[in-house]
Amino acid sequence: LHTGEQPFKCSDCRKSFVHRSNLVIHWCIHSREKLYECPECGKRFWSSSILIKHQQTRTDETPYDCLECRKRFNQSFALTRHQQTH
């Protein structure tokens, strides 16, 4: 699908997507349906990836390492931002 065609359209706002899976995620924004619950605090999220990021911030887990200084981060974007300082 490198044609630029976006055949999957939201019936609520008419936003279009290349993949159906992206449309399904988008629908959650309209429905406010939050299917993924944090077992620690009970907070709910509409995306499993957002739940995972939330869980990483709630723990001491730091899976992202800077190869230059060995500083560790719990989110990839924080590591990326840090690496720009080197």
PDB file of N, CA, C and O in Angstrom:
ATOM      1  N   LEU A   1       0.826  -1.199   0.000  1.00  0.00           N
ATOM      2  CA  LEU A   1       0.000   0.000   0.000  1.00  0.00           C
ATOM      3  C   LEU A   1       0.864   1.254   0.000  1.00  0.00           C
ATOM      4  O   LEU A   1       0.775   2.076   0.912  1.00  0.00           O
ATOM      5  N   HIS A   2       1.696   1.399  -1.021  1.00  0.00           N
ATOM      6  CA  HIS A   2       2.528   2.591  -1.135  1.00  0.00           C
ATOM      7  C   HIS A   2       1.910   3.597  -2.090  1.00  0.00           C
ATOM      8  O   HIS A   2       2.596   4.490  -2.586  1.00  0.00           O
ATOM      9  N   THR A   3       0.625   3.455  -2.346  1.00  0.00           N
ATOM     10  CA  THR A   3      -0.050   4.343  -3.296  1.00  0.00           C
ATOM     11  C   THR A   3      -0.521   5.630  -2.647  1.00  0.00           C
ATOM     12  O   THR A   3      -0.907   6.567  -3.347  1.00  0.00           O
ATOM     13  N   GLY A   4      -0.498   5.695  -1.329  1.00  0.00           N
ATOM     14  CA  GLY A   4      -1.029   6.860  -0.628  1.00  0.00           C
ATOM     15  C   GLY A   4      -2.518   6.749  -0.360  1.00  0.00           C
ATOM     16  O   GLY A   4      -3.107   7.617   0.284  1.00  0.00           O
ATOM     17  N   GLU A   5      -3.125   5.681  -0.855  1.00  0.00           N
ATOM     18  CA  GLU A   5      -4.556   5.477  -0.650  1.00  0.00           C
ATOM     19  C   GLU A   5      -4.829   5.162   0.820  1.00  0.00           C
ATOM     20  O   GLU A   5      -4.088   4.412   1.455  1.00  0.00           O
ATOM     21  N   GLN A   6      -5.902   5.747   1.347  1.00  0.00           N
ATOM     22  CA  GLN A   6      -6.315   5.511   2.729  1.00  0.00           C
ATOM     23  C   GLN A   6      -7.773   5.048   2.722  1.00  0.00           C
ATOM     24  O   GLN A   6      -8.687   5.846   2.928  1.00  0.00           O
ATOM     25  N   PRO A   7      -7.977   3.752   2.482  1.00  0.00           N
ATOM     26  CA  PRO A   7      -9.336   3.251   2.273  1.00  0.00           C
ATOM     27  C   PRO A   7     -10.182   3.098   3.539  1.00  0.00           C
ATOM     28  O   PRO A   7     -11.394   2.904   3.442  1.00  0.00           O
ATOM     29  N   PHE A   8      -9.576   3.179   4.708  1.00  0.00           N
ATOM     30  CA  PHE A   8     -10.322   2.957   5.949  1.00  0.00           C
ATOM     31  C   PHE A   8     -10.694   4.295   6.570  1.00  0.00           C
ATOM     32  O   PHE A   8      -9.839   5.009   7.094  1.00  0.00           O
ATOM     33  N   LYS A   9     -12.001   4.631   6.504  1.00  0.00           N
ATOM     34  CA  LYS A   9     -12.476   5.941   6.928  1.00  0.00           C
ATOM     35  C   LYS A   9     -13.297   5.850   8.208  1.00  0.00           C
ATOM     36  O   LYS A   9     -14.109   4.940   8.375  1.00  0.00           O
ATOM     37  N   CYS A  10     -13.079   6.791   9.096  1.00  0.00           N
ATOM     38  CA  CYS A  10     -13.846   6.885  10.334  1.00  0.00           C
ATOM     39  C   CYS A  10     -15.215   7.459  10.008  1.00  0.00           C
ATOM     40  O   CYS A  10     -15.318   8.502   9.362  1.00  0.00           O
ATOM     41  N   SER A  11     -16.251   6.788  10.449  1.00  0.00           N
ATOM     42  CA  SER A  11     -17.612   7.256  10.165  1.00  0.00           C
ATOM     43  C   SER A  11     -17.996   8.453  11.036  1.00  0.00           C
ATOM     44  O   SER A  11     -18.971   9.142  10.740  1.00  0.00           O
ATOM     45  N   ASP A  12     -17.244   8.704  12.100  1.00  0.00           N
ATOM     46  CA  ASP A  12     -17.545   9.836  12.974  1.00  0.00           C
ATOM     47  C   ASP A  12     -16.924  11.140  12.483  1.00  0.00           C
ATOM     48  O   ASP A  12     -17.590  12.175  12.456  1.00  0.00           O
ATOM     49  N   CYS A  13     -15.651  11.093  12.096  1.00  0.00           N
ATOM     50  CA  CYS A  13     -14.964  12.342  11.744  1.00  0.00           C
ATOM     51  C   CYS A  13     -14.391  12.355  10.332  1.00  0.00           C
ATOM     52  O   CYS A  13     -13.850  13.369   9.891  1.00  0.00           O
ATOM     53  N   ARG A  14     -14.504  11.251   9.631  1.00  0.00           N
ATOM     54  CA  ARG A  14     -14.039  11.116   8.244  1.00  0.00           C
ATOM     55  C   ARG A  14     -12.521  11.079   8.092  1.00  0.00           C
ATOM     56  O   ARG A  14     -12.015  11.195   6.976  1.00  0.00           O
ATOM     57  N   LYS A  15     -11.791  10.921   9.186  1.00  0.00           N
ATOM     58  CA  LYS A  15     -10.352  10.749   9.086  1.00  0.00           C
ATOM     59  C   LYS A  15     -10.091   9.406   8.417  1.00  0.00           C
ATOM     60  O   LYS A  15     -10.828   8.448   8.646  1.00  0.00           O
ATOM     61  N   SER A  16      -9.046   9.325   7.590  1.00  0.00           N
ATOM     62  CA  SER A  16      -8.761   8.111   6.818  1.00  0.00           C
ATOM     63  C   SER A  16      -7.437   7.490   7.234  1.00  0.00           C
ATOM     64  O   SER A  16      -6.527   8.163   7.718  1.00  0.00           O
ATOM     65  N   PHE A  17      -7.364   6.169   7.025  1.00  0.00           N
ATOM     66  CA  PHE A  17      -6.174   5.423   7.412  1.00  0.00           C
ATOM     67  C   PHE A  17      -5.803   4.417   6.341  1.00  0.00           C
ATOM     68  O   PHE A  17      -6.662   3.925   5.608  1.00  0.00           O
ATOM     69  N   VAL A  18      -4.516   4.115   6.257  1.00  0.00           N
ATOM     70  CA  VAL A  18      -4.015   3.121   5.314  1.00  0.00           C
ATOM     71  C   VAL A  18      -4.362   1.716   5.811  1.00  0.00           C
ATOM     72  O   VAL A  18      -4.727   0.845   5.021  1.00  0.00           O
ATOM     73  N   HIS A  19      -4.247   1.504   7.112  1.00  0.00           N
ATOM     74  CA  HIS A  19      -4.469   0.181   7.696  1.00  0.00           C
ATOM     75  C   HIS A  19      -5.722   0.170   8.576  1.00  0.00           C
ATOM     76  O   HIS A  19      -6.013   1.141   9.274  1.00  0.00           O
ATOM     77  N   ARG A  20      -6.443  -0.926   8.530  1.00  0.00           N
ATOM     78  CA  ARG A  20      -7.648  -1.060   9.354  1.00  0.00           C
ATOM     79  C   ARG A  20      -7.317  -0.994  10.844  1.00  0.00           C
ATOM     80  O   ARG A  20      -8.086  -0.450  11.637  1.00  0.00           O
ATOM     81  N   SER A  21      -6.165  -1.552  11.214  1.00  0.00           N
ATOM     82  CA  SER A  21      -5.780  -1.567  12.627  1.00  0.00           C
ATOM     83  C   SER A  21      -5.650  -0.151  13.184  1.00  0.00           C
ATOM     84  O   SER A  21      -5.970   0.091  14.348  1.00  0.00           O
ATOM     85  N   ASN A  22      -5.182   0.779  12.360  1.00  0.00           N
ATOM     86  CA  ASN A  22      -5.080   2.167  12.811  1.00  0.00           C
ATOM     87  C   ASN A  22      -6.460   2.787  13.001  1.00  0.00           C
ATOM     88  O   ASN A  22      -6.665   3.596  13.906  1.00  0.00           O
ATOM     89  N   LEU A  23      -7.394   2.407  12.151  1.00  0.00           N
ATOM     90  CA  LEU A  23      -8.764   2.896  12.293  1.00  0.00           C
ATOM     91  C   LEU A  23      -9.378   2.374  13.591  1.00  0.00           C
ATOM     92  O   LEU A  23     -10.061   3.115  14.298  1.00  0.00           O
ATOM     93  N   VAL A  24      -9.137   1.110  13.902  1.00  0.00           N
ATOM     94  CA  VAL A  24      -9.676   0.530  15.134  1.00  0.00           C
ATOM     95  C   VAL A  24      -9.143   1.292  16.349  1.00  0.00           C
ATOM     96  O   VAL A  24      -9.903   1.603  17.266  1.00  0.00           O
ATOM     97  N   ILE A  25      -7.861   1.589  16.361  1.00  0.00           N
ATOM     98  CA  ILE A  25      -7.276   2.375  17.453  1.00  0.00           C
ATOM     99  C   ILE A  25      -7.919   3.754  17.505  1.00  0.00           C
ATOM    100  O   ILE A  25      -8.235   4.257  18.583  1.00  0.00           O
ATOM    101  N   HIS A  26      -8.109   4.358  16.349  1.00  0.00           N
ATOM    102  CA  HIS A  26      -8.726   5.687  16.276  1.00  0.00           C
ATOM    103  C   HIS A  26     -10.147   5.671  16.839  1.00  0.00           C
ATOM    104  O   HIS A  26     -10.550   6.614  17.520  1.00  0.00           O
ATOM    105  N   TRP A  27     -10.895   4.632  16.568  1.00  0.00           N
ATOM    106  CA  TRP A  27     -12.277   4.530  17.076  1.00  0.00           C
ATOM    107  C   TRP A  27     -12.320   4.644  18.595  1.00  0.00           C
ATOM    108  O   TRP A  27     -13.267   5.196  19.156  1.00  0.00           O
ATOM    109  N   CYS A  28     -11.299   4.125  19.250  1.00  0.00           N
ATOM    110  CA  CYS A  28     -11.259   4.192  20.712  1.00  0.00           C
ATOM    111  C   CYS A  28     -11.264   5.634  21.202  1.00  0.00           C
ATOM    112  O   CYS A  28     -11.771   5.915  22.288  1.00  0.00           O
ATOM    113  N   ILE A  29     -10.713   6.539  20.423  1.00  0.00           N
ATOM    114  CA  ILE A  29     -10.714   7.952  20.801  1.00  0.00           C
ATOM    115  C   ILE A  29     -12.144   8.461  20.853  1.00  0.00           C
ATOM    116  O   ILE A  29     -12.512   9.185  21.777  1.00  0.00           O
ATOM    117  N   HIS A  30     -12.948   8.092  19.876  1.00  0.00           N
ATOM    118  CA  HIS A  30     -14.342   8.534  19.842  1.00  0.00           C
ATOM    119  C   HIS A  30     -15.176   7.851  20.923  1.00  0.00           C
ATOM    120  O   HIS A  30     -16.017   8.486  21.560  1.00  0.00           O
ATOM    121  N   SER A  31     -14.943   6.578  21.122  1.00  0.00           N
ATOM    122  CA  SER A  31     -15.780   5.829  22.062  1.00  0.00           C
ATOM    123  C   SER A  31     -15.335   6.008  23.509  1.00  0.00           C
ATOM    124  O   SER A  31     -16.087   5.730  24.443  1.00  0.00           O
ATOM    125  N   ARG A  32     -14.109   6.473  23.677  1.00  0.00           N
ATOM    126  CA  ARG A  32     -13.527   6.623  25.013  1.00  0.00           C
ATOM    127  C   ARG A  32     -13.467   5.279  25.751  1.00  0.00           C
ATOM    128  O   ARG A  32     -13.375   5.219  26.977  1.00  0.00           O
ATOM    129  N   GLU A  33     -13.522   4.218  24.960  1.00  0.00           N
ATOM    130  CA  GLU A  33     -13.463   2.879  25.534  1.00  0.00           C
ATOM    131  C   GLU A  33     -12.018   2.572  25.922  1.00  0.00           C
ATOM    132  O   GLU A  33     -11.122   2.621  25.080  1.00  0.00           O
ATOM    133  N   LYS A  34     -11.799   2.264  27.167  1.00  0.00           N
ATOM    134  CA  LYS A  34     -10.459   1.980  27.658  1.00  0.00           C
ATOM    135  C   LYS A  34     -10.433   0.533  28.144  1.00  0.00           C
ATOM    136  O   LYS A  34     -10.926   0.209  29.225  1.00  0.00           O
ATOM    137  N   LEU A  35      -9.844  -0.323  27.316  1.00  0.00           N
ATOM    138  CA  LEU A  35      -9.909  -1.758  27.549  1.00  0.00           C
ATOM    139  C   LEU A  35      -8.760  -2.303  28.381  1.00  0.00           C
ATOM    140  O   LEU A  35      -8.856  -3.409  28.914  1.00  0.00           O
ATOM    141  N   TYR A  36      -7.674  -1.545  28.502  1.00  0.00           N
ATOM    142  CA  TYR A  36      -6.469  -2.062  29.135  1.00  0.00           C
ATOM    143  C   TYR A  36      -6.281  -1.421  30.506  1.00  0.00           C
ATOM    144  O   TYR A  36      -6.103  -0.208  30.614  1.00  0.00           O
ATOM    145  N   GLU A  37      -6.321  -2.250  31.557  1.00  0.00           N
ATOM    146  CA  GLU A  37      -6.258  -1.737  32.924  1.00  0.00           C
ATOM    147  C   GLU A  37      -4.928  -2.083  33.588  1.00  0.00           C
ATOM    148  O   GLU A  37      -4.442  -3.209  33.481  1.00  0.00           O
ATOM    149  N   CYS A  38      -4.356  -1.112  34.265  1.00  0.00           N
ATOM    150  CA  CYS A  38      -3.137  -1.335  35.037  1.00  0.00           C
ATOM    151  C   CYS A  38      -3.503  -2.136  36.290  1.00  0.00           C
ATOM    152  O   CYS A  38      -4.336  -1.691  37.080  1.00  0.00           O
ATOM    153  N   PRO A  39      -2.898  -3.297  36.482  1.00  0.00           N
ATOM    154  CA  PRO A  39      -3.237  -4.104  37.652  1.00  0.00           C
ATOM    155  C   PRO A  39      -2.746  -3.486  38.963  1.00  0.00           C
ATOM    156  O   PRO A  39      -3.210  -3.862  40.039  1.00  0.00           O
ATOM    157  N   GLU A  40      -1.820  -2.551  38.875  1.00  0.00           N
ATOM    158  CA  GLU A  40      -1.273  -1.926  40.081  1.00  0.00           C
ATOM    159  C   GLU A  40      -2.160  -0.804  40.608  1.00  0.00           C
ATOM    160  O   GLU A  40      -2.431  -0.735  41.807  1.00  0.00           O
ATOM    161  N   CYS A  41      -2.617   0.079  39.709  1.00  0.00           N
ATOM    162  CA  CYS A  41      -3.346   1.266  40.171  1.00  0.00           C
ATOM    163  C   CYS A  41      -4.787   1.336  39.669  1.00  0.00           C
ATOM    164  O   CYS A  41      -5.566   2.163  40.143  1.00  0.00           O
ATOM    165  N   GLY A  42      -5.148   0.472  38.710  1.00  0.00           N
ATOM    166  CA  GLY A  42      -6.514   0.464  38.201  1.00  0.00           C
ATOM    167  C   GLY A  42      -6.788   1.461  37.091  1.00  0.00           C
ATOM    168  O   GLY A  42      -7.891   1.487  36.544  1.00  0.00           O
ATOM    169  N   LYS A  43      -5.804   2.283  36.749  1.00  0.00           N
ATOM    170  CA  LYS A  43      -5.992   3.243  35.665  1.00  0.00           C
ATOM    171  C   LYS A  43      -6.176   2.478  34.360  1.00  0.00           C
ATOM    172  O   LYS A  43      -5.543   1.445  34.141  1.00  0.00           O
ATOM    173  N   ARG A  44      -7.054   2.997  33.490  1.00  0.00           N
ATOM    174  CA  ARG A  44      -7.373   2.295  32.244  1.00  0.00           C
ATOM    175  C   ARG A  44      -6.873   3.087  31.041  1.00  0.00           C
ATOM    176  O   ARG A  44      -6.813   4.316  31.067  1.00  0.00           O
ATOM    177  N   PHE A  45      -6.513   2.351  29.979  1.00  0.00           N
ATOM    178  CA  PHE A  45      -5.947   2.938  28.771  1.00  0.00           C
ATOM    179  C   PHE A  45      -6.608   2.333  27.546  1.00  0.00           C
ATOM    180  O   PHE A  45      -7.083   1.198  27.590  1.00  0.00           O
ATOM    181  N   TRP A  46      -6.643   3.078  26.462  1.00  0.00           N
ATOM    182  CA  TRP A  46      -7.263   2.596  25.231  1.00  0.00           C
ATOM    183  C   TRP A  46      -6.281   1.850  24.352  1.00  0.00           C
ATOM    184  O   TRP A  46      -6.674   1.305  23.320  1.00  0.00           O
ATOM    185  N   SER A  47      -5.006   1.810  24.734  1.00  0.00           N
ATOM    186  CA  SER A  47      -3.991   1.139  23.933  1.00  0.00           C
ATOM    187  C   SER A  47      -3.088   0.315  24.848  1.00  0.00           C
ATOM    188  O   SER A  47      -2.692   0.778  25.918  1.00  0.00           O
ATOM    189  N   SER A  48      -2.768  -0.890  24.430  1.00  0.00           N
ATOM    190  CA  SER A  48      -1.884  -1.730  25.242  1.00  0.00           C
ATOM    191  C   SER A  48      -0.490  -1.130  25.328  1.00  0.00           C
ATOM    192  O   SER A  48       0.179  -1.266  26.353  1.00  0.00           O
ATOM    193  N   SER A  49      -0.042  -0.465  24.264  1.00  0.00           N
ATOM    194  CA  SER A  49       1.298   0.130  24.295  1.00  0.00           C
ATOM    195  C   SER A  49       1.368   1.282  25.295  1.00  0.00           C
ATOM    196  O   SER A  49       2.403   1.485  25.930  1.00  0.00           O
ATOM    197  N   ILE A  50       0.285   2.034  25.440  1.00  0.00           N
ATOM    198  CA  ILE A  50       0.263   3.116  26.425  1.00  0.00           C
ATOM    199  C   ILE A  50       0.259   2.527  27.835  1.00  0.00           C
ATOM    200  O   ILE A  50       0.903   3.066  28.735  1.00  0.00           O
ATOM    201  N   LEU A  51      -0.459   1.434  28.028  1.00  0.00           N
ATOM    202  CA  LEU A  51      -0.442   0.752  29.325  1.00  0.00           C
ATOM    203  C   LEU A  51       0.970   0.290  29.664  1.00  0.00           C
ATOM    204  O   LEU A  51       1.422   0.460  30.796  1.00  0.00           O
ATOM    205  N   ILE A  52       1.665  -0.287  28.700  1.00  0.00           N
ATOM    206  CA  ILE A  52       3.030  -0.765  28.938  1.00  0.00           C
ATOM    207  C   ILE A  52       3.937   0.397  29.338  1.00  0.00           C
ATOM    208  O   ILE A  52       4.727   0.273  30.274  1.00  0.00           O
ATOM    209  N   LYS A  53       3.828   1.521  28.639  1.00  0.00           N
ATOM    210  CA  LYS A  53       4.634   2.697  28.997  1.00  0.00           C
ATOM    211  C   LYS A  53       4.290   3.172  30.405  1.00  0.00           C
ATOM    212  O   LYS A  53       5.180   3.528  31.178  1.00  0.00           O
ATOM    213  N   HIS A  54       3.009   3.177  30.737  1.00  0.00           N
ATOM    214  CA  HIS A  54       2.570   3.561  32.075  1.00  0.00           C
ATOM    215  C   HIS A  54       3.193   2.633  33.117  1.00  0.00           C
ATOM    216  O   HIS A  54       3.693   3.095  34.143  1.00  0.00           O
ATOM    217  N   GLN A  55       3.164   1.342  32.857  1.00  0.00           N
ATOM    218  CA  GLN A  55       3.708   0.375  33.805  1.00  0.00           C
ATOM    219  C   GLN A  55       5.212   0.556  33.984  1.00  0.00           C
ATOM    220  O   GLN A  55       5.731   0.371  35.084  1.00  0.00           O
ATOM    221  N   GLN A  56       5.908   0.914  32.919  1.00  0.00           N
ATOM    222  CA  GLN A  56       7.350   1.135  33.025  1.00  0.00           C
ATOM    223  C   GLN A  56       7.658   2.341  33.906  1.00  0.00           C
ATOM    224  O   GLN A  56       8.661   2.346  34.619  1.00  0.00           O
ATOM    225  N   THR A  57       6.812   3.354  33.861  1.00  0.00           N
ATOM    226  CA  THR A  57       7.048   4.530  34.696  1.00  0.00           C
ATOM    227  C   THR A  57       6.696   4.244  36.151  1.00  0.00           C
ATOM    228  O   THR A  57       7.172   4.943  37.045  1.00  0.00           O
ATOM    229  N   ARG A  58       5.882   3.245  36.403  1.00  0.00           N
ATOM    230  CA  ARG A  58       5.473   2.902  37.773  1.00  0.00           C
ATOM    231  C   ARG A  58       6.486   1.982  38.454  1.00  0.00           C
ATOM    232  O   ARG A  58       6.395   1.748  39.660  1.00  0.00           O
ATOM    233  N   THR A  59       7.429   1.468  37.708  1.00  0.00           N
ATOM    234  CA  THR A  59       8.424   0.556  38.276  1.00  0.00           C
ATOM    235  C   THR A  59       9.808   1.177  38.155  1.00  0.00           C
ATOM    236  O   THR A  59       9.967   2.268  37.608  1.00  0.00           O
ATOM    237  N   ASP A  60      10.778   0.488  38.660  1.00  0.00           N
ATOM    238  CA  ASP A  60      12.171   0.929  38.523  1.00  0.00           C
ATOM    239  C   ASP A  60      12.802   0.346  37.268  1.00  0.00           C
ATOM    240  O   ASP A  60      14.014   0.449  37.077  1.00  0.00           O
ATOM    241  N   GLU A  61      11.994  -0.262  36.417  1.00  0.00           N
ATOM    242  CA  GLU A  61      12.494  -0.888  35.199  1.00  0.00           C
ATOM    243  C   GLU A  61      13.078   0.172  34.274  1.00  0.00           C
ATOM    244  O   GLU A  61      12.423   1.165  33.958  1.00  0.00           O
ATOM    245  N   THR A  62      14.333  -0.052  33.838  1.00  0.00           N
ATOM    246  CA  THR A  62      14.984   0.885  32.921  1.00  0.00           C
ATOM    247  C   THR A  62      15.617   0.089  31.779  1.00  0.00           C
ATOM    248  O   THR A  62      16.821  -0.166  31.799  1.00  0.00           O
ATOM    249  N   PRO A  63      14.832  -0.297  30.803  1.00  0.00           N
ATOM    250  CA  PRO A  63      15.334  -1.175  29.750  1.00  0.00           C
ATOM    251  C   PRO A  63      16.139  -0.472  28.653  1.00  0.00           C
ATOM    252  O   PRO A  63      16.668  -1.142  27.766  1.00  0.00           O
ATOM    253  N   TYR A  64      16.243   0.864  28.693  1.00  0.00           N
ATOM    254  CA  TYR A  64      16.911   1.599  27.620  1.00  0.00           C
ATOM    255  C   TYR A  64      18.220   2.188  28.139  1.00  0.00           C
ATOM    256  O   TYR A  64      18.216   3.050  29.018  1.00  0.00           O
ATOM    257  N   ASP A  65      19.357   1.709  27.581  1.00  0.00           N
ATOM    258  CA  ASP A  65      20.687   2.120  28.041  1.00  0.00           C
ATOM    259  C   ASP A  65      21.364   3.027  27.027  1.00  0.00           C
ATOM    260  O   ASP A  65      21.300   2.786  25.822  1.00  0.00           O
ATOM    261  N   CYS A  66      22.019   4.077  27.529  1.00  0.00           N
ATOM    262  CA  CYS A  66      22.868   4.903  26.681  1.00  0.00           C
ATOM    263  C   CYS A  66      24.194   4.166  26.517  1.00  0.00           C
ATOM    264  O   CYS A  66      24.836   3.822  27.510  1.00  0.00           O
ATOM    265  N   LEU A  67      24.604   3.923  25.288  1.00  0.00           N
ATOM    266  CA  LEU A  67      25.830   3.170  25.037  1.00  0.00           C
ATOM    267  C   LEU A  67      27.078   3.993  25.332  1.00  0.00           C
ATOM    268  O   LEU A  67      28.162   3.434  25.502  1.00  0.00           O
ATOM    269  N   GLU A  68      26.938   5.318  25.393  1.00  0.00           N
ATOM    270  CA  GLU A  68      28.101   6.168  25.645  1.00  0.00           C
ATOM    271  C   GLU A  68      28.399   6.329  27.129  1.00  0.00           C
ATOM    272  O   GLU A  68      29.559   6.240  27.530  1.00  0.00           O
ATOM    273  N   CYS A  69      27.391   6.562  27.945  1.00  0.00           N
ATOM    274  CA  CYS A  69      27.638   6.850  29.361  1.00  0.00           C
ATOM    275  C   CYS A  69      26.980   5.848  30.307  1.00  0.00           C
ATOM    276  O   CYS A  69      27.145   5.952  31.523  1.00  0.00           O
ATOM    277  N   ARG A  70      26.248   4.892  29.777  1.00  0.00           N
ATOM    278  CA  ARG A  70      25.587   3.839  30.546  1.00  0.00           C
ATOM    279  C   ARG A  70      24.428   4.328  31.410  1.00  0.00           C
ATOM    280  O   ARG A  70      23.933   3.582  32.255  1.00  0.00           O
ATOM    281  N   LYS A  71      23.988   5.568  31.212  1.00  0.00           N
ATOM    282  CA  LYS A  71      22.810   6.031  31.931  1.00  0.00           C
ATOM    283  C   LYS A  71      21.613   5.244  31.402  1.00  0.00           C
ATOM    284  O   LYS A  71      21.555   4.907  30.220  1.00  0.00           O
ATOM    285  N   ARG A  72      20.652   4.952  32.295  1.00  0.00           N
ATOM    286  CA  ARG A  72      19.519   4.104  31.917  1.00  0.00           C
ATOM    287  C   ARG A  72      18.219   4.892  31.995  1.00  0.00           C
ATOM    288  O   ARG A  72      18.076   5.812  32.801  1.00  0.00           O
ATOM    289  N   PHE A  73      17.260   4.503  31.124  1.00  0.00           N
ATOM    290  CA  PHE A  73      15.990   5.209  31.028  1.00  0.00           C
ATOM    291  C   PHE A  73      14.842   4.212  30.967  1.00  0.00           C
ATOM    292  O   PHE A  73      15.014   3.072  30.533  1.00  0.00           O
ATOM    293  N   ASN A  74      13.664   4.657  31.410  1.00  0.00           N
ATOM    294  CA  ASN A  74      12.515   3.756  31.395  1.00  0.00           C
ATOM    295  C   ASN A  74      11.647   3.931  30.157  1.00  0.00           C
ATOM    296  O   ASN A  74      10.696   3.175  29.958  1.00  0.00           O
ATOM    297  N   GLN A  75      11.965   4.927  29.315  1.00  0.00           N
ATOM    298  CA  GLN A  75      11.215   5.112  28.071  1.00  0.00           C
ATOM    299  C   GLN A  75      12.189   5.433  26.943  1.00  0.00           C
ATOM    300  O   GLN A  75      13.173   6.145  27.141  1.00  0.00           O
ATOM    301  N   SER A  76      11.905   4.901  25.765  1.00  0.00           N
ATOM    302  CA  SER A  76      12.823   5.060  24.635  1.00  0.00           C
ATOM    303  C   SER A  76      12.979   6.518  24.230  1.00  0.00           C
ATOM    304  O   SER A  76      14.073   6.934  23.849  1.00  0.00           O
ATOM    305  N   PHE A  77      11.901   7.310  24.303  1.00  0.00           N
ATOM    306  CA  PHE A  77      12.016   8.707  23.887  1.00  0.00           C
ATOM    307  C   PHE A  77      12.957   9.477  24.820  1.00  0.00           C
ATOM    308  O   PHE A  77      13.636  10.405  24.380  1.00  0.00           O
ATOM    309  N   ALA A  78      13.002   9.101  26.101  1.00  0.00           N
ATOM    310  CA  ALA A  78      13.900   9.767  27.043  1.00  0.00           C
ATOM    311  C   ALA A  78      15.354   9.452  26.703  1.00  0.00           C
ATOM    312  O   ALA A  78      16.216  10.326  26.795  1.00  0.00           O
ATOM    313  N   LEU A  79      15.629   8.214  26.313  1.00  0.00           N
ATOM    314  CA  LEU A  79      16.975   7.851  25.874  1.00  0.00           C
ATOM    315  C   LEU A  79      17.343   8.627  24.623  1.00  0.00           C
ATOM    316  O   LEU A  79      18.449   9.161  24.530  1.00  0.00           O
ATOM    317  N   THR A  80      16.442   8.699  23.667  1.00  0.00           N
ATOM    318  CA  THR A  80      16.711   9.429  22.420  1.00  0.00           C
ATOM    319  C   THR A  80      17.028  10.889  22.714  1.00  0.00           C
ATOM    320  O   THR A  80      17.976  11.445  22.160  1.00  0.00           O
ATOM    321  N   ARG A  81      16.245  11.505  23.577  1.00  0.00           N
ATOM    322  CA  ARG A  81      16.470  12.905  23.947  1.00  0.00           C
ATOM    323  C   ARG A  81      17.832  13.054  24.638  1.00  0.00           C
ATOM    324  O   ARG A  81      18.568  14.003  24.367  1.00  0.00           O
ATOM    325  N   HIS A  82      18.158  12.123  25.519  1.00  0.00           N
ATOM    326  CA  HIS A  82      19.438  12.149  26.227  1.00  0.00           C
ATOM    327  C   HIS A  82      20.604  12.018  25.248  1.00  0.00           C
ATOM    328  O   HIS A  82      21.598  12.735  25.369  1.00  0.00           O
ATOM    329  N   GLN A  83      20.490  11.111  24.283  1.00  0.00           N
ATOM    330  CA  GLN A  83      21.585  10.860  23.347  1.00  0.00           C
ATOM    331  C   GLN A  83      21.931  12.095  22.528  1.00  0.00           C
ATOM    332  O   GLN A  83      23.056  12.215  22.041  1.00  0.00           O
ATOM    333  N   GLN A  84      21.008  12.991  22.373  1.00  0.00           N
ATOM    334  CA  GLN A  84      21.275  14.223  21.629  1.00  0.00           C
ATOM    335  C   GLN A  84      22.223  15.148  22.387  1.00  0.00           C
ATOM    336  O   GLN A  84      22.767  16.087  21.807  1.00  0.00           O
ATOM    337  N   THR A  85      22.425  14.890  23.683  1.00  0.00           N
ATOM    338  CA  THR A  85      23.338  15.720  24.471  1.00  0.00           C
ATOM    339  C   THR A  85      24.788  15.295  24.296  1.00  0.00           C
ATOM    340  O   THR A  85      25.688  16.038  24.687  1.00  0.00           O
ATOM    341  N   HIS A  86      25.041  14.136  23.727  1.00  0.00           N
ATOM    342  CA  HIS A  86      26.422  13.656  23.551  1.00  0.00           C
ATOM    343  C   HIS A  86      27.027  14.220  22.291  1.00  0.00           C
ATOM    344  O   HIS A  86      28.181  13.928  21.977  1.00  0.00           O
TER     345      HIS A  86
END
